[in-house]
Amino acid sequence: MATTFQKIQSRPDYVDEVYKRLLDAISDGTLAPGTRLTQEEIADQMQVSRSPVIQALRILKKDGFVQDAPGRGVLVTPLDVVAVGHLYEIRGSLDALAARLAAQRHFKVDPKIIANGRRAARGKDVKAMMDADMEFHNAIYRAAGNPFLEQSAQNYWMHLRRVMGAVLQSSAQQRQTIWDEHEAIAKAIGAGDAVRAVELTDVHTTQARENLARRLDEYIGDTRRTA
Protein backbone atom coordinates (compact mmCIF):
# COMPACT_ATOMS: atom_id res chain seq x y z
CA MET A 1 0.00 0.00 0.00
CA ALA A 2 1.83 3.11 -1.23
CA THR A 3 -0.66 5.61 0.19
CA THR A 4 0.47 7.55 3.27
CA PHE A 5 -2.14 8.63 5.82
CA GLN A 6 -1.69 11.47 8.30
CA LYS A 7 -1.79 10.93 12.04
CA ILE A 8 -5.27 11.16 13.57
CA GLN A 9 -5.43 13.66 16.41
CA SER A 10 -6.67 12.45 19.79
CA ARG A 11 -10.45 12.14 19.75
CA PRO A 12 -13.06 9.60 20.97
CA ASP A 13 -14.61 8.65 17.62
CA TYR A 14 -11.56 6.97 16.09
CA VAL A 15 -13.62 4.41 14.19
CA ASP A 16 -15.61 7.08 12.34
CA GLU A 17 -12.46 9.04 11.54
CA VAL A 18 -10.56 5.99 10.25
CA TYR A 19 -13.60 4.99 8.20
CA LYS A 20 -13.89 8.47 6.70
CA ARG A 21 -10.18 8.68 5.85
CA LEU A 22 -10.23 5.32 4.12
CA LEU A 23 -13.51 6.00 2.31
CA ASP A 24 -12.19 9.35 1.05
CA ALA A 25 -9.04 7.66 -0.27
CA ILE A 26 -11.09 4.95 -1.99
CA SER A 27 -13.54 7.49 -3.42
CA ASP A 28 -10.98 9.87 -4.92
CA GLY A 29 -8.89 7.05 -6.36
CA THR A 30 -5.92 7.47 -4.02
CA LEU A 31 -6.55 3.85 -3.05
CA ALA A 32 -7.14 2.27 -6.44
CA PRO A 33 -9.34 -0.80 -7.00
CA GLY A 34 -7.43 -3.91 -6.02
CA THR A 35 -5.11 -2.13 -3.58
CA ARG A 36 -4.26 -4.38 -0.63
CA LEU A 37 -4.83 -2.87 2.82
CA THR A 38 -3.32 -4.11 6.07
CA GLN A 39 -4.46 -3.25 9.58
CA GLU A 40 -0.93 -2.77 10.85
CA GLU A 41 0.13 -0.31 8.17
CA ILE A 42 -3.03 1.80 8.46
CA ALA A 43 -2.81 1.85 12.27
CA ASP A 44 0.87 2.81 12.13
CA GLN A 45 0.35 5.67 9.67
CA MET A 46 -2.69 7.08 11.48
CA GLN A 47 -1.04 6.41 14.86
CA VAL A 48 -4.05 4.68 16.35
CA SER A 49 -4.48 1.20 17.77
CA ARG A 50 -5.54 -1.66 15.53
CA SER A 51 -8.98 -1.87 17.14
CA PRO A 52 -10.59 1.15 15.38
CA VAL A 53 -8.92 0.13 12.12
CA ILE A 54 -10.37 -3.37 12.36
CA GLN A 55 -13.83 -1.95 13.07
CA ALA A 56 -13.58 0.59 10.25
CA LEU A 57 -12.51 -2.10 7.77
CA ARG A 58 -15.44 -4.27 8.87
CA ILE A 59 -17.85 -1.43 8.11
CA LEU A 60 -16.18 -0.79 4.75
CA LYS A 61 -16.50 -4.49 3.97
CA LYS A 62 -20.18 -4.50 4.95
CA ASP A 63 -20.74 -1.44 2.75
CA GLY A 64 -19.00 -3.16 -0.17
CA PHE A 65 -15.94 -0.91 -0.46
CA VAL A 66 -13.38 -3.57 0.49
CA GLN A 67 -13.32 -7.35 0.31
CA ASP A 68 -11.19 -10.18 1.66
CA ALA A 69 -7.83 -10.49 -0.06
CA PRO A 70 -6.27 -13.84 -0.96
CA GLY A 71 -4.18 -14.99 1.97
CA ARG A 72 -4.38 -12.11 4.41
CA GLY A 73 -5.89 -8.66 4.77
CA VAL A 74 -8.40 -6.93 2.53
CA LEU A 75 -8.31 -5.14 -0.80
CA VAL A 76 -10.26 -2.29 -2.33
CA THR A 77 -13.24 -3.80 -4.15
CA PRO A 78 -12.84 -3.65 -7.95
CA LEU A 79 -15.25 -1.38 -9.80
CA ASP A 80 -18.16 -3.14 -11.51
CA VAL A 81 -19.60 -1.39 -14.57
CA VAL A 82 -22.87 -3.35 -14.40
CA ALA A 83 -23.40 -2.59 -10.70
CA VAL A 84 -22.69 1.09 -11.32
CA GLY A 85 -25.32 1.10 -14.05
CA HIS A 86 -27.84 -0.29 -11.58
CA LEU A 87 -26.92 2.41 -9.07
CA TYR A 88 -27.48 5.11 -11.68
CA GLU A 89 -30.92 3.73 -12.50
CA ILE A 90 -31.90 4.24 -8.86
CA ARG A 91 -30.16 7.61 -8.71
CA GLY A 92 -32.14 8.79 -11.74
CA SER A 93 -35.44 8.02 -10.05
CA LEU A 94 -34.45 9.62 -6.74
CA ASP A 95 -33.01 12.74 -8.39
CA ALA A 96 -36.12 13.23 -10.52
CA LEU A 97 -38.43 12.89 -7.52
CA ALA A 98 -36.31 15.32 -5.49
CA ALA A 99 -36.29 17.85 -8.34
CA ARG A 100 -40.08 17.66 -8.71
CA LEU A 101 -40.74 18.09 -4.99
CA ALA A 102 -38.18 20.91 -4.66
CA ALA A 103 -39.74 22.71 -7.66
CA GLN A 104 -43.15 22.51 -6.05
CA ARG A 105 -41.62 24.45 -3.18
CA HIS A 106 -39.93 26.94 -5.56
CA PHE A 107 -36.64 26.15 -3.83
CA LYS A 108 -33.82 28.58 -4.60
CA VAL A 109 -30.42 26.90 -4.81
CA ASP A 110 -27.78 29.07 -3.14
CA PRO A 111 -25.73 30.69 -5.97
CA LYS A 112 -22.61 30.07 -3.88
CA ILE A 113 -23.08 26.32 -4.43
CA ILE A 114 -22.92 26.82 -8.20
CA ALA A 115 -19.98 29.21 -7.92
CA ASN A 116 -18.07 26.84 -5.63
CA GLY A 117 -18.74 23.96 -8.02
CA ARG A 118 -17.45 25.86 -11.05
CA ARG A 119 -14.35 26.91 -9.13
CA ALA A 120 -13.66 23.33 -8.05
CA ALA A 121 -14.19 22.13 -11.64
CA ARG A 122 -11.41 24.43 -12.82
CA GLY A 123 -8.97 22.93 -10.34
CA LYS A 124 -7.37 19.52 -9.91
CA ASP A 125 -8.62 18.53 -6.44
CA VAL A 126 -10.91 15.57 -7.17
CA LYS A 127 -12.22 15.46 -3.59
CA ALA A 128 -13.20 19.14 -3.80
CA MET A 129 -15.05 18.42 -7.07
CA MET A 130 -16.92 15.49 -5.51
CA ASP A 131 -17.81 17.49 -2.41
CA ALA A 132 -19.16 20.36 -4.54
CA ASP A 133 -21.21 18.00 -6.69
CA MET A 134 -22.70 16.30 -3.66
CA GLU A 135 -23.42 19.64 -1.99
CA PHE A 136 -25.59 20.61 -4.98
CA HIS A 137 -27.55 17.36 -5.04
CA ASN A 138 -27.88 17.21 -1.26
CA ALA A 139 -29.37 20.71 -1.25
CA ILE A 140 -32.11 19.52 -3.60
CA TYR A 141 -32.72 16.34 -1.58
CA ARG A 142 -33.16 18.42 1.56
CA ALA A 143 -35.40 20.90 -0.25
CA ALA A 144 -37.69 18.05 -1.31
CA GLY A 145 -38.93 17.96 2.27
CA ASN A 146 -38.98 14.16 2.48
CA PRO A 147 -36.43 12.82 4.98
CA PHE A 148 -36.85 9.27 3.69
CA LEU A 149 -35.89 10.41 0.19
CA GLU A 150 -32.77 12.12 1.49
CA GLN A 151 -31.82 9.08 3.58
CA SER A 152 -32.35 6.69 0.65
CA ALA A 153 -30.25 8.86 -1.64
CA GLN A 154 -27.36 8.96 0.84
CA ASN A 155 -27.11 5.16 0.83
CA TYR A 156 -26.53 5.09 -2.92
CA TRP A 157 -24.38 8.20 -3.09
CA MET A 158 -21.75 6.58 -0.87
CA HIS A 159 -21.05 4.23 -3.78
CA LEU A 160 -21.65 6.76 -6.54
CA ARG A 161 -19.14 9.09 -4.90
CA ARG A 162 -16.50 6.44 -5.43
CA VAL A 163 -16.99 6.23 -9.18
CA MET A 164 -17.49 9.98 -9.56
CA GLY A 165 -13.73 10.35 -9.20
CA ALA A 166 -13.23 8.62 -12.54
CA VAL A 167 -15.67 10.97 -14.30
CA LEU A 168 -14.40 14.14 -12.68
CA GLN A 169 -10.89 13.45 -13.92
CA SER A 170 -12.18 14.19 -17.43
CA SER A 171 -11.53 17.47 -19.26
CA ALA A 172 -12.11 20.79 -17.52
CA GLN A 173 -14.61 21.70 -20.25
CA GLN A 174 -16.67 18.59 -19.56
CA ARG A 175 -16.65 19.38 -15.85
CA GLN A 176 -17.94 22.89 -16.60
CA THR A 177 -20.69 21.36 -18.76
CA ILE A 178 -21.82 19.38 -15.71
CA TRP A 179 -22.23 22.65 -13.82
CA ASP A 180 -24.07 24.23 -16.76
CA GLU A 181 -26.57 21.39 -16.35
CA HIS A 182 -26.70 21.91 -12.59
CA GLU A 183 -27.41 25.61 -13.04
CA ALA A 184 -30.21 24.93 -15.54
CA ILE A 185 -31.80 22.45 -13.12
CA ALA A 186 -31.52 24.98 -10.29
CA LYS A 187 -33.23 27.67 -12.38
CA ALA A 188 -36.12 25.36 -13.30
CA ILE A 189 -36.58 24.37 -9.65
CA GLY A 190 -36.48 27.99 -8.51
CA ALA A 191 -39.07 28.93 -11.14
CA GLY A 192 -41.37 26.22 -9.87
CA ASP A 193 -41.32 24.43 -13.23
CA ALA A 194 -41.46 20.84 -12.01
CA VAL A 195 -41.85 19.34 -15.49
CA ARG A 196 -38.79 21.15 -16.82
CA ALA A 197 -36.78 20.37 -13.69
CA VAL A 198 -37.50 16.65 -14.05
CA GLU A 199 -36.68 16.70 -17.78
CA LEU A 200 -33.34 18.40 -17.18
CA THR A 201 -32.56 16.07 -14.29
CA ASP A 202 -33.28 13.02 -16.46
CA VAL A 203 -30.96 14.33 -19.18
CA HIS A 204 -28.26 15.14 -16.63
CA THR A 205 -28.42 11.68 -15.05
CA THR A 206 -28.43 9.90 -18.41
CA GLN A 207 -25.42 11.84 -19.65
CA ALA A 208 -23.62 11.26 -16.36
CA ARG A 209 -24.24 7.52 -16.64
CA GLU A 210 -23.01 7.41 -20.25
CA ASN A 211 -19.92 9.48 -19.48
CA LEU A 212 -19.23 7.29 -16.48
CA ALA A 213 -19.49 4.09 -18.52
CA ARG A 214 -16.89 5.40 -20.97
CA ARG A 215 -14.56 6.71 -18.30
CA LEU A 216 -14.98 3.63 -16.14
CA ASP A 217 -13.95 1.32 -18.98
CA GLU A 218 -10.83 3.44 -19.48
CA TYR A 219 -10.14 3.66 -15.74
CA ILE A 220 -10.51 -0.07 -15.16
CA GLY A 221 -8.27 -0.74 -18.14
CA ASP A 222 -5.62 1.62 -16.78
CA THR A 223 -5.67 0.08 -13.30
CA ARG A 224 -5.37 -3.43 -14.73
CA ARG A 225 -2.36 -2.43 -16.83
CA THR A 226 -0.62 -0.85 -13.85
CA ALA A 227 -1.51 -3.63 -11.39
Summary of the structure (lengths in Angstrom):
residues: 227
radius of gyration: 18.6
end to end distance: 12.0
largest distance: 57.6
contacts: 693
relative contact order: 0.13
helix: 72%
strand: 4%
